[in-house]
Amino acid sequence: MSKAFPQTEEGILKFWQENKIFEKSLEQRRGGRLYSFYDGPPFATGLPHYGHFPSSIMKDVIPRYRTMKGDYVERRWGWDCHGLPIENIVEANLKINSKKEILDLGVDKFNDACRAEVLRYQDEWRKTIDRLGRWVDMDNHYMTMDVSYMESIWWVFKQLWDKGLIYEDFKSMHVCPRCETTLAQAEVTEGYRMVKDLAITAKFELEDEPGTFVLAWTTTPWTLPGNVALGVGNDIEYVKVQKKGEDEKFILAKDRFQDLEEEYKVAESFRGGKLVGKKYKPLFDYYKNADLENKENIFTIVASPYVNTQEGTGIVHEAPAYGEEDRLLGLEKNLPMIQHVSMNGRFKNEVTDLAGKEVKPKDDPTQTDIEVMKLLQTKGLLFKKEKYEHSYPHCWRCDSSLLNYATSSLFVSVTKIKNRTLEHAKKIHWTPDHLKEGRFGNWLEGARDWAISRQRFWGSVIPLWICECGEKKVFGSIKELQEASGKKVDDLHKHIVDEIEFDCTCGKIFKRTPDVLDTWFDSGSMPYAQAHYPFENKEKFEKSFPADFIAEGVDQTIKWFYYLHIIATALKDEEAYKNVIANGIVLAEDGRKMSKRLKNYPDPGEIMEKYGADALRYYMLTSQVLKAGDLKFSETEVVEVYRNVVMLSNNILNFYKMYSEDFGINERKPSDENILDIWIISRLNQFLTEVSKQLEVYDLVRAARPITGFVQDLSTWYLRRSRDRFKDNDKKGIETFGYVLLEMSKIIAPFTPYLAEHIYKTVTSNKGLVTGGYKESVHLEDWPKAENTKIKSQENVLEKMEITRKVVELGLAARAEAKIKVRQPLQELSVFGADFSQEYSDLVKDEVNVKELSFKKNSELKVELTVEMTKDLLLEGEARELIRQINTLRKSAGMTIHDSVDIVYDGEIFDLVEKFGEDIKKATLSSSITKGGGQHEVTINEKVVKISLLKK
């Protein structure tokens, strides 16, 4: 594969950078309409990969298009700097395995290490983004760890606080025991995967009926030491069963009785209400003497609305510290709470048999459950064990099993504003549109209050100070904190602001709550924080909010897109963005996740080096990955794009360059004298109209795909049918050709910026100098306007040409069926079901190579070919074959259209030369044809002829 165009792209990139074309494109639109675009920031802790490319391409196409439409479109790069991704990397670097080790090291040292790690791959990102052809301001970037950014986050927090949208509560949430922090709802959703766990059925003996056991089933045996109650359904029918010859009796739901062995017989049947209030003996007595609130209700059977008989025993083990339904039931029934596991996922010392053990070890998640089972077995309290496969959440960063764990947190009251979020969501335009009511709409419908506290270190801190007396102060700016504390503040990270304390009127001390904010709070605050709003840029921000356009991967539907929307509704009572495109996932060609270890994908840098950025861009632009679908990356398909779009366009351009330079033609304007010129201008207008229409509705796939069709039409129909007239110096045709290429370069500019620039500069320059008042770059041009006044007549031309080409296709198929080469002229083609004027007829006759065209009425379009050949027709066929052979010799000798030759031949073709000599000379750029000998041997209809080409 030729590296010619990738090298051309590198030259163009250098031209853009040295001449500041991006900056000039912005400057010339500075007075235009402000079109706002928000760029979701990536982490620079890893190298850019294929997964980043779809969104980067989308973020380039739309701003380029809007700029050409006259809008002023700032494109400011951002870096995501906070959160677990950075912390996990630093922990690995420092060989830290627990939160305690971070505290032993010192939060200041740990945070300094995080800061140093943040932009490790910044230079590689810049290089890749530049090479991809994306225009974005990476010099004036924002970082979420900037003091200005973090101050705006404080302002956002205080606004929500003052609106009564932030509250503290004790709830059951998913926590990562390795990271020792709560996770957001979206983060939990991301980590689910199928696992095999140990499920057991435990025996709870009734106090008033020794020997009678209530059977409760659980898939989390590690929670059993925290059991405080058993839940039954009031109206569910239960049975008491007994095995013949045994004393023990067991209670379970009648619907689950079929799971027992046949030997069991029903001794009694009753409703669940009969069990409510009964006491039972605990499985473990670790907390028997503990001082617990509501202890009088411990180890009691209660009625629960959450019980079903679809699985298990129809009786639920209740541990309010480890499940939302359990916690809610505990509140309703005034049950005590036993939290026998610390947030680090290890049993507390009170659990003497298992103290310090991890409840879900990462390398063997069922290990501790097995130990709990063995303890029950020893006590005679295990009824049944089984393997249980189910979907279980894991930490999206460290892959540890999450725990459902009751803890305190600050929450944003999303449910208070849910109706407003749903109303504003109706105004957002989504691509693909099914996300609006589907994934995004469904997530909004099911939105819960947002836990924003994180028990971590490297992040935006919660600006809440609390006194021992209960007084609280929330600060919305650095100035407010300085005024309250009397201390200068120049950094808002945890290790700095945790040291800031000040007096309360009660005589005690205000101290900051130790948690940091969920990093999605950083991300959702991005529109305000990147502008340091409201401390700076207030007027500019108000003009640019909501954003006209944002784009990211489909996974951000329930993350960045969602949190932007929640905060915008809470702060401004409006949507954060008007138009959004979501891309899908790029997979390896085998359909698996791309993996460096498996080496199942080609390096993206090598792909651009081989085929250029435009081929990669266009490959992705025309795939379902830009409509939230998955793409199995195929280098073969990139090659097809390179050949069929990039190189074919380049070949077309080379033909134009050759003809325009040979005949000294510098004008580029359309002509309406030749039907092919009329048709290609009509086709250009159709192309422009379709691309513009789809770009306006943010459908990049439908906007990009017509490029292939237009390039094919330009090459295989217009250029091929026009080549002879171009050779004859048809000046108006060549001028039309140049005009079409010029306009085409503008239309493809947002999609394939390198190819567009190459075409534009080639067409508008004379030996490298821009001529005719054209711009320095195609990317400084305005978007073309469709000639709407001619659309009706253009549609007529397009329709007629489409029928013409169909007739040609049928005619060539008839020739192929008759096994007659196209070079052999035939007498007549009869056309049924169509009729058109001479200019179209001439195209058919020339293309199918027939002398006559006749039209006959019919209901369907079809053709009949007269295959009988006269001596003259056969002779003309030989002449065409001779022309082909001579032109092949010219090409082999490296001749161009500038080279005229004399033909000398030896063989029995005198009659052919006598009748068609002038045609042969014209078609082969020859001055004369004479008999006298020859060097190269060719065969013409089984006649051996020797030919020499004497260059003049």
Summary of the structure (lengths in Angstrom):
residues: 952
radius of gyration: 38.4
end to end distance: 35.0
largest distance: 125.6
contacts: 3153
relative contact order: 0.09
helix: 45%
strand: 21%
